[in-house]
């Protein structure tokens, strides 16, 4: 009986181990086929010049009105190089550029004082602090400044990033990301700190290069 029990336990442990391996193998990841030990430099590019290239961030009072919207024509920054397989990539010092305006058409200035974006292959966006800085409200966050409103966005984790393989590139889609934490103050947005920020539009393309030549990047669910 004891011997049979040992055999059953051993079999159970073996099955658990196989299950763990299977789960690990099914985890989402970014891949650069054929990279081997060589690293692939990743570059973030605008998704065309139309609406999909724009990044739109909406905030509102807890009651839902009034609403403030900021639109920037593109997002930039440097993605870390990756080996042949990675479960996340970090966009260092993301910048929102091109032309940024608020919902009334007035110029908005979006400044990143000390934050990085880490995109996980599973669909999370981590806003994290740059080394030696504090990406927090009242410290060194991302700020959106218009003539009547200042918004601060700091460290947090946001769910809902989507990826699509398009040819040899990967499209990063940040559409309808909800419950974004922020602090807003000003004559048009004296909302304080709340969590109802929304990205309604935002798409970019990730391109891979190795030894100066473009190489394939893939997202595997």
C-alpha positions as CSV (number, residue, x, y, z in Angstrom):
1,X,0.0,0.0,0.0
2,X,2.8,2.5,0.9
3,X,4.7,1.6,-2.2
4,X,1.5,2.2,-4.3
5,X,0.9,5.5,-2.6
6,X,4.5,6.6,-3.4
7,X,4.0,5.7,-7.0
8,X,0.7,7.6,-7.1
9,X,2.3,10.7,-5.5
10,X,5.2,10.5,-8.0
11,X,2.8,10.3,-10.9
12,X,0.8,13.3,-9.5
13,X,4.0,15.4,-9.1
14,X,5.0,14.5,-12.6
15,X,1.6,15.6,-14.0
16,X,1.8,18.8,-12.0
17,X,5.2,19.5,-13.5
18,X,4.0,18.9,-17.0
19,X,1.1,21.2,-16.3
20,X,3.4,23.9,-15.2
21,X,5.5,23.5,-18.2
22,X,2.4,23.6,-20.4
23,X,1.2,26.8,-18.7
24,X,4.6,28.4,-19.1
25,X,4.7,27.5,-22.8
26,X,1.3,29.0,-23.3
27,X,2.2,32.4,-21.7
28,X,2.0,35.4,-24.1
29,X,5.3,36.6,-25.4
30,X,7.1,38.7,-28.0
31,X,9.4,36.9,-30.3
32,X,12.1,37.8,-32.9
33,X,12.4,34.6,-34.9
34,X,15.9,33.7,-35.8
35,X,17.5,36.2,-33.3
36,X,19.2,33.5,-31.3
37,X,21.5,35.2,-28.8
38,X,21.5,38.4,-30.8
39,X,19.3,41.2,-29.6
40,X,16.7,43.0,-31.8
41,X,16.4,46.8,-31.5
42,X,12.7,47.8,-31.3
43,X,11.4,51.1,-32.7
44,X,7.9,52.6,-32.0
45,X,6.4,54.2,-35.1
46,X,3.1,56.1,-35.7
47,X,0.3,54.0,-37.1
48,X,-0.2,56.1,-40.3
49,X,-1.2,59.7,-40.1
50,X,-4.9,59.4,-39.5
51,X,-7.1,58.9,-36.5
52,X,-5.4,55.6,-35.5
53,X,-2.1,57.4,-35.0
54,X,-3.6,59.8,-32.4
55,X,-3.6,59.2,-28.7
56,X,-6.6,60.5,-26.9
57,X,-7.0,60.8,-23.1
58,X,-10.3,61.7,-21.6
59,X,-11.1,62.7,-18.0
60,X,-14.2,64.0,-16.3
61,X,-15.6,64.9,-12.9
62,X,-16.9,62.0,-10.8
63,X,-20.4,63.0,-11.8
64,X,-19.4,62.5,-15.5
65,X,-19.6,66.2,-16.5
66,X,-17.8,68.3,-17.5
67,X,-15.4,66.3,-19.6
68,X,-11.8,67.2,-20.7
69,X,-10.2,65.5,-23.7
70,X,-6.6,65.8,-24.8
71,X,-5.4,64.6,-28.3
72,X,-1.8,64.1,-29.4
73,X,-0.9,63.1,-32.9
74,X,1.7,60.5,-31.9
75,X,3.7,58.9,-29.1
76,X,7.4,58.4,-29.2
77,X,10.3,57.0,-27.2
78,X,12.9,54.2,-27.2
79,X,12.0,50.6,-26.7
80,X,14.7,48.4,-25.1
81,X,16.3,45.8,-27.4
82,X,15.1,42.3,-26.8
83,X,16.5,38.8,-27.2
84,X,14.7,36.2,-29.3
85,X,11.9,35.9,-26.7
86,X,10.5,38.4,-24.2
87,X,7.4,38.6,-22.1
88,X,7.6,42.4,-21.8
89,X,9.2,45.5,-23.4
90,X,9.9,48.9,-21.8
91,X,9.4,52.2,-23.6
92,X,11.8,54.5,-21.9
93,X,10.8,58.2,-21.5
94,X,7.7,58.0,-23.7
95,X,6.9,61.4,-25.2
96,X,3.5,62.6,-26.6
97,X,4.3,64.8,-29.5
98,X,3.4,66.1,-32.9
99,X,0.4,68.4,-32.1
100,X,-1.4,68.2,-28.8
101,X,-4.7,70.0,-28.3
102,X,-7.6,70.0,-25.8
103,X,-11.3,69.5,-26.6
104,X,-11.6,73.3,-27.3
105,X,-8.8,73.3,-29.8
106,X,-6.3,75.0,-27.5
107,X,-2.7,73.8,-27.4
108,X,-1.9,71.3,-24.7
109,X,1.6,70.5,-23.5
110,X,2.3,66.9,-22.5
111,X,5.5,66.4,-20.5
112,X,7.0,63.2,-19.2
113,X,9.0,64.2,-16.1
114,X,10.1,60.7,-14.9
115,X,8.1,57.8,-16.2
116,X,8.5,54.7,-18.3
117,X,5.9,52.4,-19.9
118,X,6.3,48.7,-19.7
119,X,4.1,46.7,-22.0
120,X,3.6,43.0,-21.1
121,X,2.7,40.5,-23.8
122,X,-0.3,39.5,-21.7
123,X,-1.9,43.0,-22.1
124,X,-0.9,45.1,-19.1
125,X,0.6,48.6,-19.3
126,X,2.8,49.4,-16.2
127,X,3.6,53.1,-15.8
128,X,6.8,53.0,-13.7
129,X,9.4,55.4,-12.4
130,X,12.6,56.2,-14.2
131,X,15.7,55.4,-12.2
132,X,16.3,58.0,-9.5
133,X,12.9,59.7,-10.1
134,X,9.4,59.4,-8.7
135,X,6.6,59.1,-11.3
136,X,3.9,60.1,-8.8
137,X,1.4,62.9,-8.3
138,X,3.1,66.0,-7.0
139,X,6.6,64.5,-7.9
140,X,7.7,63.8,-11.4
141,X,4.6,62.4,-13.3
142,X,3.4,62.8,-16.8
143,X,1.6,66.2,-16.9
144,X,-1.0,67.5,-19.4
145,X,-1.2,71.3,-19.2
146,X,-3.8,73.4,-21.0
147,X,-4.7,77.1,-20.3
148,X,-7.4,76.0,-17.8
149,X,-6.3,72.5,-16.6
150,X,-3.3,70.6,-15.3
151,X,-3.5,66.8,-15.2
152,X,-0.9,64.5,-13.5
153,X,-0.6,60.8,-14.4
154,X,1.7,58.6,-12.2
155,X,2.6,55.1,-11.4
156,X,-0.1,52.5,-12.0
157,X,-1.0,49.3,-13.8
158,X,-3.6,49.4,-16.6
159,X,-5.2,46.4,-18.2
160,X,-6.5,46.2,-21.8
161,X,-3.5,46.6,-24.2
162,X,-4.0,44.6,-27.4
163,X,-1.6,43.5,-30.0
164,X,-1.9,42.4,-33.6
165,X,0.7,40.9,-35.9
166,X,0.8,43.0,-39.1
167,X,3.3,41.7,-41.6
168,X,6.7,41.7,-39.9
169,X,5.6,44.2,-37.3
170,X,3.4,44.3,-34.2
171,X,0.6,46.8,-33.7
172,X,0.1,48.1,-30.1
173,X,-3.5,49.1,-29.5
174,X,-4.5,51.2,-26.5
175,X,-8.2,51.7,-27.1
176,X,-10.8,52.1,-24.4
177,X,-8.3,51.7,-21.5
178,X,-10.4,52.6,-18.4
179,X,-10.0,53.4,-14.7
180,X,-6.8,55.3,-15.2
181,X,-5.7,57.2,-12.1
182,X,-4.9,60.9,-12.3
183,X,-5.0,64.2,-10.4
184,X,-6.7,67.2,-12.1
185,X,-6.8,70.8,-11.0
186,X,-7.7,74.1,-12.7
187,X,-10.6,76.3,-13.5
188,X,-12.1,73.7,-15.9
189,X,-11.1,70.5,-14.1
190,X,-11.0,70.9,-10.3
191,X,-11.6,67.2,-9.9
192,X,-8.8,66.2,-7.5
193,X,-7.5,62.6,-7.6
194,X,-9.7,60.0,-9.1
195,X,-9.7,56.9,-11.3
196,X,-12.0,57.5,-14.3
197,X,-9.5,58.4,-17.0
198,X,-9.9,56.7,-20.3
199,X,-7.7,56.2,-23.4
200,X,-10.2,56.2,-26.2
201,X,-7.7,56.0,-29.1
202,X,-4.1,55.1,-29.4
203,X,-2.3,52.8,-31.8
204,X,1.4,52.5,-32.6
205,X,3.6,50.1,-34.6
206,X,6.6,48.2,-33.2
207,X,9.3,47.5,-35.8
208,X,12.4,45.3,-35.3
209,X,15.9,45.9,-36.6
210,X,19.0,43.8,-36.3
211,X,22.4,44.9,-37.8
212,X,20.6,47.7,-39.6
213,X,18.1,45.5,-41.4
214,X,14.4,45.1,-40.6
215,X,13.5,41.8,-39.0
216,X,10.2,40.1,-38.1
217,X,8.7,40.8,-34.7
218,X,5.8,38.6,-33.6
219,X,3.3,38.6,-30.7
220,X,2.2,35.1,-29.6
221,X,-0.8,34.8,-27.3
